Amino acid sequence: MAEFPVNTHRHDPYKNYKFLIMEGNNAVLGVSKVSALKRTTEVVKHRDGGSNSYDHKSPGRTTYDAISFDRGLTHDPKFAEWANSVHPYNDDNSMDLVNYKRELALVVLNERGKPVHRYSLHGCWVSEYTAVPDLDANANAIAIEHIKMEVDGWERDKSLSEEYEG
């Protein structure tokens, strides 16, 4: 069971459907799905000359997986603007070499909509963008816009503390 130091009456972990993507103080509208935050550290194996019957292991390079965002197709141009800052259609001279990387945040909320975890996403830039999904006149579905962000790294904001929910 999860242990909550402030809300000792609480037994359930936080749900995965209450979250925000933030750019500065502004929420990115309509994001309905965010992929997992994942990092992987390579294992460097080496042997000791005096004891080489087994491998010693130490950490190597760490990589951060790309993060994907999905949202229903709207008039909000934010995803297209991000994608075009990396590589616009007209030519390479229009690439924004200064501002193509963004600082974003993923905020996990409790059931009352209060922030409980905040992750700073550093150096985000668009590596994949789906402006319009496959369209099907026989389907009963929402048109989903998709963006894939490469990240230099992410970290949890430890200054955000648990608020009393009682």
C-alpha positions, 0 to 999 in steps of 0.5 A, a space after each residue: 500500500 502507498 503511504 501518504 505522510 500528510 494524508 494518512 487516511 488515503 490508501 489509493 495511489 494517484 490516478 493516471 488521468 489527471 494531468 497537465 502539460 505546462 509551457 511556462 504558466 500556460 497549460 497546453 490545451 486538450 492533451 489527453 495522453 502522455 507517454 511514460 517518462 523513461 530513462 535508461 542508463 547503459 551498463 558498462 561491464 569490466 573485469 578486475 585482473 585479480 578476480 576476473 571470473 565475473 563481471 563488475 558493472 558500473 553506470 555508463 551513458 544515460 538516455 531519455 526516451 522521447 515523450 509523446 503527446 496526443 490531443 483531439 484536433 482543435 484550432 489551437 496551433 500550438 503543436 504545429 508551431 512547435 513542429 514548424 520551429 524545428 523544420 518548417 515547410 518553406 526552407 531550412 533558413 526558416 528553422 528557429 535555431 534559438 527557440 526550437 527547444 522548449 522547457 515544459 512541465 508535466 504536472 500530475 494532479 490528485 482527484 481534486 485537481 491539486 498538483 501532487 507531482 511536477 516534472 521539469 522536461 528540459 530541452 524539448 524539441 519536436 521529432 515527429 508530428 501528425 497534423 491529421 490522423 487517418 480519416 475514416 468515414 465509417 469510424 466513430 472516433 475523435 481526430 487525434 493530433 500527435 507530437 513526439 518530443 525529444 528531451 535532453 532530460 527531466 527531473 522531479 520538482 522536489 519542492 512540491 509537497 503533499 497538501 492536506 486533502 481532508 
